[in-house]
Amino acid sequence: MGLLLNLNGYVSESARSGIKYLDVIKSANKTARYLKNKRDCDIVIALTHLGYEHEEGSLSPSDTDLASHSTNIDIIVGGHTHTFLEHPVVITNRVGKDVLVTQMGAAGIYVGRIDLYF
């Protein structure tokens, strides 16, 4: 028994110029679907720099947007808005499953920990 790990990063278009921007939610869902269905991953963790939440009408998706529109992502560990969450927030995704969303604040002041049992 082993653990297969795949790392993909997601960042908003405004954060970097000169890079081809893909739709974050579509790209993340495509990658997560591949990892679950083709690579038999038990857990998919998205590492993001999208920000926890944005104001209504924002063109950039946030971690909460990604969680609610995802289908195969289990955990989102995010940054950008310097939000500190003492405990992960649970958001229901498109297929009714829970997604844990966590952020550790800013400048490495806090370290997060999630214990997974499966």
Buried (B, 14 or more C-beta within 10 A) or exposed (E): EEEEEEEBEBBBBEEEEEEEEEEBBEEBBEBBBBBBEEEEBEBBBBEBBBBBBBEEEEEBBBBBBBBBBBBBBBBBBBBBBEBBBEEBBEBEBBEEEEBBBBBBBEEEEEEBEEEEEE
